[in-house]
Amino acid sequence: MVGNLDEWVAEWVPLSTACATWGGLSDDLMCLFGASTSSVSPGALLRGGDFRSHTAAGPLAVVGSGGPFNSRAFIGFRCAR
């Protein structure tokens, strides 16, 4: 799951507003804190990290601060069954 793009996965959370650490378990990015009270859309989870994440990319990297309608050059998904 680590590569050039963040991977959209089929998981949803309340839209996150902050990032934190894994508490010494990992240096991977983790943005799942602070649920937004003003957003009407959920947070669509991105996993793995992208080329901009450098050392914060990894198998535990997860971001829930983007809505399902975000479109960026560094977001993708896997086509597999």
N, C-alpha and C positions, 0 to 999 in steps of 0.2 A: 503494500500500500504506500510505499514511499517512492516518490518520483518527481517528475517535473510539474505535476499538477496536484492541487487539492482535489480529493475525490468526494463528490456528492454521494451520500449513502442514504438509505431509506429509513432514516431515524429523524425524529423531530423533538424539539425541546422548547420551552419558553425562550424567547429571544434573549440571549445572554448579553450582559453589559460590561463585563469585566473578565480579565484573565488572572490566573494564579499559577502556582507551581504544583507539581506532583508530590511535594514534600520530601525531596531527596530520592524518590523512587526513580525519577527520570528527568531529563532536561527538555523533553518534548513539550511543545506548546499545548496549553490547556485553557481554553476560553469557554467555561461553562458556569460562570458565577454571575450573580445579580440578575434576576429575571426582570425584564422590562415591564413596567406597569402601564406604559403608554402605547406600546406597539400592538397593532391588531393582527399582525402575522406572526407565525411561529418562527423559531430558528431552525433552519435546515442544516443538519450537521455536515461538516467537511472534515475529512480524516486524512492523515498521512503527511500533510505539509506539502508545500510547493517550493520551487526554486528560490523564492525570496526568503524562505524560512531558515535557510542555512542549517545550523546545528540544532534548531528547534524542530526540524522535521524528523519524523520517526514513526514507528508503529503505534505509539500512544498519542500522537498529536491529534487534537480534536478542537474544533471551533464551532460554536453555536451562535455567533453574533451576526450572521447574515441571513436575510430572508430568502424564501424560496424563489424569488423573482430576480435575484442578483445575477448578473452576467459579467464575467471577467475573463480575461485571457488566461488566467492561472487556475480556473475551475473546470473540472472534467468529470467523467464517470466511466466506469468499466462497462464494456459490452461483453458479457459472458453469461452462460447459463450454468 
